[in-house]
């Protein structure tokens, strides 16, 4: 049946459709932090941030069903749902971030954010890191260096990529080096005549390997952006909704107030809802510069799902859980690092944690094939996780927020066993 599924995918969905693992997993059910495959095998989900408050969360499921049975339509009709949600959402932000646009995907939200930057500055130059990912509209896909195709719409001229932070290999304790790189890119865009519009970053730099950073690390770069008259856009798709533990939003941990914040995946716990938050001033400029409407964005069912996620986060104290479990995870990974030389570095930011595998502590040479092996062997033992970072040699452990101590124990015990049986090939 697995071969049949793979063949049907290829025939119906086309070639190069990505799957995880050497042998893909056929998932049929989820609950909390668990998933089950077609053979009834149970897996601990240490990867998915989409089911933010747990797979098939009963409160979210109920909210979706109730609203879907009542009304679902677009926002050209008046409805309280979107207003109630945006009020609750923006209450988690600092002034002046009090207005929102709701979309279906983070890609759309980032696309709008880049257009907002153009509306406000009258310029088009965008700066991103050289190891990031922000989505896949034509414009947004150009932000990812690994994504830029041989054929495209010639948007590369508007982009500048700066060196991604890397606390293991690059000494930049206070963010001054990164800010200087951003300033160089700003100067280059201004010289070229394109002009500087915005810097877009994930405030925790998750795809870059979530480097260890002191609180306020991003502040010098933010100051450079604002001095140059540009916008700071923070993509909170992975960092937000309490995941970093210490704060509800990653940018708050970084000690900056962005001009635009984009959100996606975890917002509706699997229901496709995303959006952005900005100031009334920027929103007005955008609304006057562009005609924008999104048929499904902010529909009553999506808003009901999103509101239920906020309720669940609050009632179950999931941000506090992320802070506590994250600290324990760091301790457990540090113990493994003392035991296994292949671990070069351990990093954690709330409910995101991982270990970077290297072939030697002096060379810091990335153990890329080894990381792949570990990810696949963990899957064989019923643990779902992945890898990321510039060299794809850091474990990406980003579980749903209800992840508890007993789950962490199972994860770490299994990882210990896998590392013990997986020698590093010279």
WOURPE-V890110 format. One line per field, one symbol per residue. ss: DSSP state (@ for helix, = for strand, . for the rest). phi: phi as a letter, one per 30 degrees, with the letter a starting at -180 (. if undefined). burial: # if it has 16 or more other ideal C-beta (glycine too) atoms within 10 Angstrom, else .. A space follows every 10 residues. Layout:
BEGIN
ss=???
phi=???
burial=???
END
This chain:
BEGIN
ss=.@@@@@@@@@ @@@....... ......==== ==.====... .====..... ....=..@@@ @@@@@@@@.. .........@ @@@@@@@@@@ ......==== ===..@@@@@ @@@@@@@@@@ @...=====. .......@@@ @......... ....@@@@== ==........ .....@@@@@ @@@@@@@@@@ @@...===== =......... ........@@ @@@@@@@... =====..... .........@ @@@......= ===.@@@@.. ...======@ @@@@@@@@@. .........@ @@@@@@@@@@ @@@@@..@@@ @@@@@@@@@@ @@@@@@@@@. ..======.. ..======.. .....=.@@@ @@@@@@@@@@ ..==.===.. ...====... ....@@@@@@ @@@@@@@@@@ @.....
phi=.ddedddded dccjdhddbd idcdccdbab aiccbbcdci dcbddcbdcd decjeheedd eddddddddc abacddcdad eddddddddd ddcddcdbbb bcbcbdeddd ddeddddddd cibbdccbdd bcbbkbdedd dddcddcddd cacideddcb cceddaddcc dadciddddd dddedeeddd ddjdiccacc bddchdddjh edbdeiedee ddddddedic ccccccecdc hiddidbdbd ddddibcddb bcbafddchj ddbblbbade ddeddddddb cbbbecdide dedddddddd ededdchddd dddddedddd dddddddddb ddddabbabi dbaabccbda dddhddcddd eeddeddddd cibcbbbaje chbcdccbde ddecdddddd eddddedddd ccdddd
burial=.......... .......... .........# .####..... ..######## #####.#.## ..##..#... .#..#...#. ##..##..## .##...#### ########## ########## #.#######. ######..## #####..... ....#..### ########.. .#..#.###. ###.##..#. ...####### ########## ###...#### #####..#.# ########## #####.#### ########## ########## #########. .##.##.... ...#.##### ########## .##..#.##. ######..#. .##..##..# .######### #########. ...#.##..# #####.###. ..######## #.######## ###...##.# ##.##..##. .#.#..
END
